[in-house]
Amino acid sequence: MKKYLRSIALCLAMVLMLGLTTSCGGGGTDGRTIIRIGHNQSENHPTHKGLTAFQEFINEKLGDRYDVQVYPSELLGSQTDMVQLTQTGAIDFVVASNAILETFNKTYEIFNLPYLFVSTEAYHHVMDDPDIVGPIFSATKESGFYGCTWIDAGTRNFYTKDTPINSPDDLKGLKIRVQQSPTNVMMMDLLGGSASPMGFGEVYTSLQAGIIDGAENNEMALVDNGHGEVCKFYSYDMHQMVPDILLVNAEFLDNLPADERAIFEEGFKIVNQVEREAWVDAVAEAKDYAENVQKVEFLYPDPAAFQEKCLPLHQTVLDNNPALQPVYDAIMEYNKEYPPQTDAAE
């Protein structure tokens, strides 16, 4: 595994030296330290807007020492590749879906559970609670990275090319792309579909080629990445609220002087705030575009039937990972405090 990580880092360094940019994590020609951030979304996406705000903040406060550069659209590799590059320090930051992080540390498994949160309000309060997310974000220190902050990725729902999904029975026989997470594969098994784990960048061509029949993601993925050009049914079964996580190389963060680290910590808050504010408008615009331009039909099935099939996965995960029980219990308390609204799907 270590040889594999080193080879990835070497390949990236070779590409950068060929003229794309200077070597990773090193100093630029003006003597400043270059900080590279990679993510898999477009420049129009709220994630990129949040990271751009972070870039501007750090460059303003510490521009004599650092040059923050943001690389969208998987320019530095797939999410999994970029997490591994962040482990080695080949790049400094990456935004990764929580779904893939359970393969690096089992504590992240909790947020991948389907129907874990009963409302958006409960979800946001949980993710804003440092007593819950703090130990999870720091659990990967030995793996070479920390979680800095969470990024809202909305609610995940099914979208398909030809078959409208109004009940779990409609998923039978369909090949559905899921994130590269064992929990997501188990979820699809329970729902009766066939899970096709793959990287985000492969989804569009796989839909076009008929390799998969559909996928599950938020409205932004449907529009911003062209999936709505192929998939004409979007079903609000609301099976997951899975955050994206901004990760930082542990050595980089730990070696920052106290005054600089405080500025970076403030910058992490800015990423979260700007992205979440941009998310609300972006989703509304994406849905309008999908309906009126891509001609996607939005469906509102009863989530209860999907939830009933998925809930056994909660106990399976807790039985296999008892350390998650206190976190799960804390989340259930937030669910009681912030129950679902009747118009949540809208």
C-alpha positions, 0 to 999 in steps of 0.5 A: 500500500505504501508503495502504491501511495508513493507511486501516485505521488510520484506520478503527480509530481512528474505531471506537475513538473512537465509544466502544469504547475510547480511541485506539490507542497513546495515553494513557488518561484516567489518563495511562498509555500504553495498550498493545493486543494483538490475536489471533483466538482465544477467551478460553478459548484457551491463547493468550489465557491466555498474553497475560493472564499477560503483561498481568498481569505488565506491569501489575504491574511497570509499571502506573504507566506502562502499561495493557495491554489484550488483545482476543481473537476478532478484535475488532481485525480479521483476523490480516492486518489486525492485522499491518498495524495493528501495522506502522503502530503503530495497535496495539502487539502481535498474535499471527499465524500464521507462515503469513501472515508469509511474505507480509511477509518470505520468511524466515518461509517456512521454518516453513511447509514441510510435514513440516519437523519429524519430532517435536514435540521437534525442533520445540520445540527449534528454536523455542527456539533463538535462533540460528535464530529470532532472525534471522527475528524481527528480519528484519521490522524494515523492515516495522515489526515484530519477532517477540517470541516463538513460541506453540505451535499444535500439529500441523495435520491435515485435518478434513472434513465428509463424506469421511474422509481416509485417504490423499492420494487422498481429498483429490481434488476437495475444497475445503480451507481453508488459511491465506493462504500461498503455501506452503500453496497449493502444499502442497494442489496437491501433495496433490491437493486444492483450496486455499481460502485465507481468514481464520480467522474465515470458516471456520465459515460457509464450512463451514456454507454448503458453500463448503469441504469441510473445513479443516486445523488443530489440535484446538483449532480444531476445538472452540473455534471450533465446526468440529467441529459441522460436520466429523465426520472428523479425520485425523492426517496431521500435515502441519505444525507451524506456530507462531504468533508474537507481533509487536510494533511496531518503533518501540514496542519500540525506543523503550522505555528499557532498564529497561522493555524488560528487563521486556517481554522477561521478559514475552515469556518468560511468554507462551511458558511459560504458553501452552505449559503450557496447550496440553497440557491444552487439546488433551486436553480438546478431543479428548475433547469432539470425540469425546464431544460433537461426535461427531467420528471421529479417524483415524490414516492413515500420514503417509508417503504425504502426506509423500512428495507434499509433500517436493518442496516443500522443494527448490522453496522452497530453490531459490527462497530460497537464504538459507534453506538454513543454517536448513533444515540446522540444523533437520535436525540437530535432527530427527536428534537428536530422532527421531519417537516411535512414538506421536506421532499419539496 
